[in-house]
C-alpha cells in the first residue's frame, strides 16, 4: 500500500504544482503574477522530466571509472536547454509588462480592458439590476 | 514493511515544501513577497533535482531560476508597482478547468512506469550507447556534457537561436528612445496625466 503511494507520489505532487501554476495564470489579473504562475508551471514540467529519468540506486551520470548504475542523462540535457529557453521567455514577458505599464499606466488586466473601452464584468452587473 | 530510505524521505519533504510555497504564491498580494517566494521555489526545486541525480540541472536551476529570473522580476517591480490592486477572487471557470485537467493527468499516472524503475522504456534504446560511448567516442567523463555538446549539439544551437531572438525582442521593446508625433520623448509620453498637470501649474504661475 505504502509502496504503491511512493511509486507515484512524485507524479501526483508535480501535477498539483502544475495545476497551481495554471490556476495563477488563469485567475489572477496582475501581469507579473501571471508570469510567476507560468514560471511555476514550467519548473514543475522540469521536475516531471527529471523524475522520469531517475533510476533506483543510480548516481549522477558522471563516469568515475568504477562500474555503476547511472540515472538517465538524456532528460537532464533536454531540461538544461529548457531552463535557458524558459529564462528567455520570462525576460521577454517582463519586457512586455514594462512596455504595457508605459503605455497604459497599469499592469492589471481589467484596468487595461477598461481603458481600451471594454466594460468589465463588475460594471455590467451594476448596470443590470 | 521496509522503511523508506533517506533519499525518499528528503524527496517527499521537498515536494511538500514546494506545494506549500506554490499555494503561498497563489494567496499573496504583495508582489515583492511573491518574487521572493519564487526564488525560494526555484531553490527548493534545485534541491529536489540533486536528490533525483540531476546535478547539472540543479546547478543551472539555482543560478538561472533562483538568481537571474529573481533579479529580472525585481527590476520589473522597480519599473512598475509593488502590489496587486485587486483582491484575489475565486474564478469558477478557472477552477473547473484545472480540476478537470488535474483529474485527467492523475488518471493517467498508473500507466507511467514506477518511480525509479530501471526497466522503464525511457532508459532503453539509445541511452546505454550514450553512457558507454561518452568515454570512448567523446572523451568527457560527464555524460550530460558529452550529450549536450556533441551527440545532441544541434539542440544547443537551436537554444542559442532562441536566446538571440528573445534578446532582440527585449531590445526592440525597451532599448530605443521613442518619440511620438507631438515630439514628446518617451519619459513624457509615459505619464501624460502627470505631465499635463505640471504644465497647467506652470501656466498659472505665469
Interface residues (C-beta under 8 A of the other chain):
Chain A: X2 X6 X7 X8 X9 X10 X11 X12 X13 X14 X15 X16 X17 X18 X19 X20 X21 X22 X23 X24 X26 X27 X28 X29 X30 X32 X33 X35 X36 X37 X39 X40 X43 X46 X47 X50 X51 X52 X53 X54 X55 X56 X58 X59 X60 X61 X62 X63 X64 X69 X70 X71 X72 X73 X74 X75 X76 X77 X78 X79 X80 X81 X83 X84 X85 X86 X87 X88 X89 X90 X91 X92 X94 X95 X96 X97 X98 X99 X101 X102 X103 X105 X106 X107 X108 X110 X111
Chain B: X1 X4 X8 X11 X12 X15 X16 X18 X19 X22 X23 X25 X26 X31 X34 X35 X38 X41 X42 X45 X48 X49 X52 X53 X54 X55 X56 X57 X60 X61 X64 X65 X68 X69 X72 X73 X75 X76 X77 X79 X80 X81 X84 X85 X86 X88 X89 X90 X91 X93 X94 X95 X97 X98 X101 X102 X105 X106 X109 X110 X112 X113 X114 X115 X116 X117 X118 X120 X122 X123 X126 X127 X130 X131 X134 X135 X141 X142 X143 X144 X147 X148 X152 X155 X156 X158 X159 X162 X163 X165 X166 X167 X169 X170 X173 X174 X186 X189 X190 X191 X193
